[in-house]
Amino acid sequence: MYSLFLLNFCPTLVEIAGLSGYNFIIVDMEYGHGGIFDALICHLPTQFHM
């Protein structure tokens, strides 16, 4: 299993990582500048590639 820690809220990077073969992606919000609504945007690419 391969995973990736994403430190920003870019849906394009989530889609690239998903297409590259990562099993799951963790959006790290501990020290980031965004909130929960910014992280939810990263979920959109996963809805199209299920």
Phi and psi in degrees as a GROMACS rama.xvg file:
@    title "Ramachandran Plot"
@    xaxis  label "Phi"
@    yaxis  label "Psi"
@TYPE xy
-119.724  137.605  TYR-2
-132.721  168.606  SER-3
-143.665  135.044  LEU-4
-93.7324  120.722  PHE-5
-102.865  124.436  LEU-6
-99.1317  0.707558  LEU-7
-133.848  172.804  ASN-8
-107.598  63.138  PHE-9
-111.127  109.389  CYS-10
-61.2556  -27.0268  PRO-11
-65.6398  -41.2471  THR-12
-66.7552  -34.8772  LEU-13
-64.0015  -42.3598  VAL-14
-66.7515  -41.6201  GLU-15
-63.1374  -43.0252  ILE-16
-65.1504  -39.508  ALA-17
-65.1575  -40.097  GLY-18
-74.993  -18.081  LEU-19
-82.3671  -7.84113  SER-20
108.897  7.03243  GLY-21
-70.296  139.436  TYR-22
-77.0161  -37.6276  ASN-23
-152.458  158.86  PHE-24
-128.665  131.735  ILE-25
-104.252  121.221  ILE-26
-89.6859  109.383  VAL-27
-83.3701  113.877  ASP-28
-110.279  7.52399  MET-29
-65.3211  -47.6736  GLU-30
-116.28  15.4449  TYR-31
-79.454  175.039  GLY-32
-101.071  3.65706  HIS-33
-107.441  178.941  GLY-34
-121.804  -167.059  GLY-35
-65.7185  -34.2338  ILE-36
-69.4319  -32.3306  PHE-37
-69.0001  -36.2224  ASP-38
-72.369  -31.7372  ALA-39
-65.5454  -27.2074  LEU-40
-63.4527  -30.7156  ILE-41
-69.0336  -13.617  CYS-42
-81.0347  -18.8339  HIS-43
-59.0436  -45.2158  LEU-44
-62.4259  -26.1417  PRO-45
-72.3441  -24.3624  THR-46
-71.8347  -22.6036  GLN-47
-91.6152  -18.3893  PHE-48
-113.856  22.6011  HIS-49
